[in-house]
Amino acid sequence: MKKENTGSVKIIPLGGLEQIGMNITAIQYDDSIIVVDCGLAFPEEEMLGIDLVIPDVTYLKENMDKVKGFVITHGHEDHIGAIPYVLKEVNAPIYATKLTMGLIESKLKEHNMMREVKRKVVKYGQSINLGDFRVEFIRTNHSIADAAALAIFSPAGILVHTGDFKVDYTPVYGDPIDLQRLGELGKKGVLALMCDSTNALRPGFTMSEKTVGNTFDKIFADNKNSRLIIATFASNVDRVQQIINSAVTYGRKVCVEGRSMVNIIEVAENLDYLKIPEGTLIETEEMKNYTPEQIVLITTGSQGESMAALSRMAASLHRKVSIQPGDCVVFSSTPIPGNEKSVAKVINELGMKGAKVIFQDTHVSGHACQEEIKLIYSLVRPKYSIPVHGEYRHLLAQKDVVTSLGYDKDDVFIAKSGDIIELSEENAAINGHVQTGAILVDGLGVGDVGNIVLRDRQNLAENGIIIVVLTLEKYSGNLVAGPDIVTRGFVYVREAEELLFEAKEVVSDSVDRCMDKNITDWSKIKNIIKDDLSEYLWKKMKRNPVILPIIMEAQM
């Protein structure tokens, strides 16, 4: 083993900074790299047709022989969602706690990768040796069970990564966060702390998950004559457990709707993270055998996602469940920034169908507020602070909290994805940058849709398309047939016959002009048609559709 506190260690966030989601960080010492988390992000509104966004791992591909393993803090999509995609390119063993591994394995099964990928389930307090690193998993609390912080021992010093966390003294499942171990590490001396910033703007403490259970009991008691439909994050197993507890207390059957919800509940129940009494769960088809007040339906869609179960119910598109007047719908989550509009739309649609909607006090965050962040810093006492997990404003808010504790602002690093933060006992600095970015997944295509394709989709969505078809004679280039014009998303053809007739004239004139000037190069002819038609339509209608000329050749 090398002497302690020698050399420098590099922390290279490949995603997850300046955004919520897509968390992945490479940590390197000499020829050893370990990767913390491997998450995806969900597409933004302007990413038309995109299903998922995964990180660009060019840096890991270029240093494949140095990658010793992936260590995963917990089982949320923004920390494990990209594993099947990234491990097709960079295959290294995965280390995670039991429930986290269960959720990772259900992804690997979907992608038929169980045989290629080495996996090891790690217990709290256990350490793994990976090249020059030793990684210890430490118990924390979060909105999913089995979350871990990581103590990463390197020859340059100890790094602590909190993962997503909160301090919950009364968790629903398992034990409270291991503050003692964090304090012991602090006494040894910690080089840097990477701490979750998601709630760094909020003062005070985050409420315990248990408090939501009391709220559910009250909602069940107040709505004894209604069918209850509760929307929450699929991965919040503790929340699901509390809904089931209340359902059992009030003698209701539980039905689960939404693919991700069914999936996660299955994994959690198999691994004993969910206790569901015999006979409590029923299939959606069996709901008709019970009266509405005997049923509670747990569903996905608390963020207003258009394809999730609740949104489909609200829009009357769900095959098995329709919203009835008198139903009581509970949103057990807070809208993620950017989703407020879609959530409001679903709430309005539910209201129009006569449902009662509850969204106050039925959710607590899984992330630490300012006082808990201060607590962790006071225990770990790192030399350097690196806020992670959050948009720029969240990272800055953590910087403010840390400097309020007396840290020098130069010891707090607000980094961007791709920055190389090099740390040693003597000094710390951002030295250089590696390639990072977002790779778009559309159906089975990974990375084949880029900015240009998105720009075209945007353009087609906003302006429509006009296709001009004409046939030219092979040698003379004379117009034999056409021009015919087909439009989609531009004008309603039946009411615009005159416009399209004039557009045909414009195209015919363009072709005649080309003949007069002996232009026979098809791409030139196409460009002239495009320019002339575009100018005509702009003058006439102030619209800019995509124009696609198609020329066919006829041998006479």
Secondary structure, 3 states (H helix, E strand, C coil): CCCCCCCCEEEEEEECECECCCCEEEEEECCEEEEECCCCECCCCCCCCCCEEEECCHHHHHCHHHEEEEECCCCCHHHHCCHHHHHHHCCCCEEECHHHHHHHHHHHHHCCCCCCCCEEECCCCCEEEECCEEEEEEECECCCCCCEEEEEEECCEEEEECCCCECCCCCCCCCCCCHHHHHHHHHHCEEEEEEECCCCCCCCCCCCCHHHHHHHHHHHHHCCCCCEEEECCCCCHHHHHHHHHHHHHCCCEEEEECHHHHHHHHHHHHCCCCCCCCCCEECHHHHHHCCHHHEEEEECCCCCCCCCHHHHHHCCCCCCCCCCCCCEEEECCCCCCCCHHHHHHHHHHHHHCCCEEECCCCCCCCCCCHHHHHHHHHHHCEEEEEEECECHHHHHHHHHHHHHCCCCHHHECCCCCCEEEEECCCCEEEEEECCCCEEEEECCEECCCCHHHHHHHHHHHHHCEEEEEEEEECCCCCEEEEEEEEEECCCCHHHCHHHHHHHHHHHHHHHHHHHHCCCCCHHHHHHHHHHHHHHHHHHHHCCCCEEEEEEEEECC
